[in-house]
Amino acid sequence: MENEPEQNLADDFEHWPNEPATRNDLRILATRIDRRFLKIDSRFDRVDAQFAEMRIDMKELLFEFKESMRKEMFRFAGFLTITGLTALSIFVASAR
């Protein structure tokens, strides 16, 4: 990353340390600051896009997880039903 703004300002004006800054000097400085903010904005846009992609991936994974859990719950419910009916039929058969 580039130097800090204070260092850039010092570098720009070290040639004329005893002279006041002109409007053009301030315009140059403002342009540099604006460019730096544009760079930072583009980085935030990139990070925001990555978060959006992660959010989509997480929603897909959550949906897949819910579907797999639903299938497992139905399998377990079927297993319990068959086990319960088998136990009930054995109990009824032994009671006769």
KANORGI-V389648 format. One line per field, one symbol per residue. ss: DSSP state (a for helix, b for strand, c for the rest). psi: psi as a letter, one per 30 degrees, with the letter a starting at -180 (. if undefined). burial: I if it has 16 or more other ideal C-beta (glycine too) atoms within 10 Angstrom, else O. A space follows every 50 residues. Layout:
ss=???
psi=???
burial=???
//
This chain:
ss=ccccaaaaaaaaaaaaccccccaaaaaaaaaaaaaaaaaaaaaaaaaaaa aaaaaaaaaaaaaaaaaaaaaaaaaaaaaaaaaaaaaaaaaaaaac
psi=lllleeeeeeeegffifgklkleeeeeeeeeeeeeeeeeeeeeeeeeeee eeeeeeeeeeeeeeeeeeeeeeeeeeeeeeeeeeeeeeeeeeeff.
burial=OOOOOOOIIOOOOOOOOOOOOOOOOOOOIOOOOOOOOOOOOOOOOOOOOO OOOOOOOOOOOOOOOOOOOOOOOOOOOOOOOOOOOOOOOOOOOOOO
//
